[in-house]
Amino acid sequence: MAETVLVVDDEERIRSSLKGILADEGFRVLDTGRAPAVMDIIVKERPRLVLLDVWMPDIDGIELLRRIKETAPQTEVIMISGHGNINSAVAATKLGAADFIEKPFSVDGLLGSIGRVLTPDTGPTPVEGGPAKSGVEPKIGATASRKSLPQRTIRKSIVIGGQGLHTGLKTGVILYPAPPGSGISFTPLSGDVMAPARVQSVTDTGYNTTLANGAYVVRTVEHLMSALHGFGITNLLVKTQGEVPALDGSALEFCRLLADAGVQEQAARVQPLYVERPIVLGQEKDGGEYIRVEPADHLIIDYTLIYPAPIGVQKVHFELTRPQDYVREIAPARTFGFLAEMRKLSEMGLANGGRLDNVILVDDEKVVNTKLRFPDEFARHKVLDLMGDLYLLGRPLIGHITASKTGHSDNLALVRRLLQAA
């Protein structure tokens, strides 16, 4: 029996268009332009899915969503808006919306959203090659003797709002489970374009890591990517606009949300990139800036940070063997900046969201706005950023990295070199 979809929109042409698209896909389609009639239809017809316009006369779409979830919590709701933004998407998702798409949307974007909602495929569907299927298949150590790992996604969607560190604008992210072989991708609310979380999508590494596909740009992805790396998440759909929220300047809140949502291990496998020979970028001698990777049986990072006082020289050794280690040792480390540098960034149109509670601020003598979580928190944050950038390989890296005085551009240069050597 065909599944029933209820289309709720006050524009007749929108309803007519959606009815035609959905009928062609085999759905039984009901529609109404009157918000007060919605609850009666839901009680009588029990639709599996409601496509609900945010801007409805008589009853606001968000309020209608609340009533639907209270009366029929099993009914899935996808919100549709011609004037949507990430904040309304975050609010709707918190109330129980399964997705939020922005007009004008493509047919593929709409059907993709409906498919994710009605047939969430996070289970045992083996996909040969795993998340890196669309990229270069690394040959560095990817032999039968090297262990593959299970692909992973999250058990349920995650939503979080906040402020962008560089834009200063209110923003948010909605994380959705994704099927095996999908990889991690960023998409706007319309869902009609994807920016894969791969080094090929990187357009900027100045003070943050930025991904883009055409006109769609998303900034400051490194803290979220670092948390996904720490948890071994390989398949995920991320909806966001403009910039990932800074939260407290670390990856700790992302980790808490991932832990609350739960990690779903999938039957498909991913082949890590195993390093079998050393690669060095930069000047390793005489205290120069460099990054080196060499063979190991898991990810090991040795990082040296060298700054003038009051930061000085800081060294961190970290081994990724389980998520708990990452959450305890790396995730809490916050981003930092110097007061003089913050003024310069402001003149460049950056760091407009930098506040006393999301950046460690340092002057010539001391930290001026907070108490450090670790004596070497500055170096630990460099490791956090490095792990986020490394995950743009599209798969886990198995190797020992030693780095000194490096940043985003060095991290991504290493990722590109690894792919070239494959």
Rosetta blueprint (number, residue, H / E / L):
1 M L
2 A L
3 E L
4 T E
5 V E
6 L E
7 V E
8 V E
9 D L
10 D L
11 E L
12 E H
13 R H
14 I H
15 R H
16 S H
17 S H
18 L H
19 K H
20 G H
21 I H
22 L H
23 A H
24 D H
25 E L
26 G L
27 F L
28 R E
29 V E
30 L E
31 D E
32 T E
33 G L
34 R L
35 A H
36 P H
37 A H
38 V H
39 M H
40 D H
41 I H
42 I H
43 V H
44 K H
45 E H
46 R L
47 P L
48 R L
49 L E
50 V E
51 L E
52 L E
53 D E
54 V L
55 W L
56 M L
57 P L
58 D L
59 I L
60 D L
61 G H
62 I H
63 E H
64 L H
65 L H
66 R H
67 R H
68 I H
69 K H
70 E H
71 T H
72 A L
73 P L
74 Q L
75 T L
76 E E
77 V E
78 I E
79 M E
80 I E
81 S E
82 G L
83 H L
84 G L
85 N L
86 I H
87 N H
88 S H
89 A H
90 V H
91 A H
92 A H
93 T H
94 K H
95 L L
96 G L
97 A L
98 A L
99 D E
100 F E
101 I E
102 E E
103 K L
104 P L
105 F L
106 S L
107 V H
108 D H
109 G H
110 L H
111 L H
112 G H
113 S H
114 I H
115 G H
116 R H
117 V H
118 L H
119 T L
120 P L
121 D L
122 T L
123 G L
124 P L
125 T L
126 P L
127 V L
128 E L
129 G L
130 G H
131 P H
132 A H
133 K L
134 S L
135 G L
136 V L
137 E L
138 P L
139 K L
140 I L
141 G L
142 A L
143 T L
144 A L
145 S L
146 R L
147 K L
148 S L
149 L E
150 P E
151 Q E
152 R E
153 T E
154 I E
155 R L
156 K L
157 S L
158 I E
159 V E
160 I E
161 G E
162 G E
163 Q E
164 G E
165 L L
166 H L
167 T L
168 G L
169 L L
170 K E
171 T E
172 G E
173 V E
174 I E
175 L E
176 Y E
177 P E
178 A L
179 P L
180 P L
181 G L
182 S L
183 G L
184 I E
185 S E
186 F E
187 T E
188 P L
189 L L
190 S L
191 G L
192 D L
193 V L
194 M L
195 A E
196 P E
197 A L
198 R L
199 V H
200 Q H
201 S H
202 V E
203 T E
204 D E
205 T L
206 G L
207 Y L
208 N L
209 T L
210 T E
211 L E
212 A E
213 N E
214 G L
215 A L
216 Y E
217 V E
218 V E
219 R E
220 T L
221 V L
222 E H
223 H H
224 L H
225 M H
226 S H
227 A H
228 L H
229 H H
230 G H
231 F H
232 G L
233 I L
234 T L
235 N L
236 L E
237 L E
238 V E
239 K E
240 T E
241 Q L
242 G E
243 E E
244 V L
245 P E
246 A L
247 L L
248 D L
249 G L
250 S L
251 A L
252 L H
253 E H
254 F H
255 C H
256 R H
257 L H
258 L H
259 A H
260 D H
261 A H
262 G L
263 V E
264 Q E
265 E E
266 Q E
267 A E
268 A E
269 R E
270 V E
271 Q L
272 P L
273 L E
274 Y E
275 V L
276 E L
277 R L
278 P L
279 I E
280 V E
281 L E
282 G E
283 Q L
284 E L
285 K L
286 D L
287 G L
288 G L
289 E L
290 Y E
291 I E
292 R E
293 V E
294 E E
295 P L
296 A L
297 D L
298 H L
299 L E
300 I E
301 I E
302 D E
303 Y E
304 T E
305 L E
306 I E
307 Y L
308 P L
309 A L
310 P L
311 I L
312 G L
313 V E
314 Q E
315 K E
316 V E
317 H E
318 F E
319 E E
320 L E
321 T L
322 R L
323 P H
324 Q H
325 D H
326 Y H
327 V H
328 R H
329 E H
330 I L
331 A L
332 P L
333 A L
334 R L
335 T L
336 F E
337 G E
338 F E
339 L H
340 A H
341 E H
342 M H
343 R H
344 K H
345 L H
346 S H
347 E H
348 M L
349 G L
350 L L
351 A L
352 N L
353 G L
354 G L
355 R L
356 L L
357 D L
358 N L
359 V L
360 I E
361 L E
362 V E
363 D L
364 D L
365 E L
366 K L
367 V E
368 V L
369 N L
370 T L
371 K L
372 L L
373 R L
374 F L
375 P L
376 D L
377 E H
378 F H
379 A H
380 R H
381 H H
382 K H
383 V H
384 L H
385 D H
386 L H
387 M H
388 G H
389 D H
390 L H
391 Y H
392 L H
393 L H
394 G L
395 R L
396 P L
397 L E
398 I E
399 G L
400 H E
401 I E
402 T E
403 A E
404 S E
405 K L
406 T L
407 G L
408 H H
409 S H
410 D H
411 N H
412 L H
413 A H
414 L H
415 V H
416 R H
417 R H
418 L H
419 L H
420 Q H
421 A L
422 A L
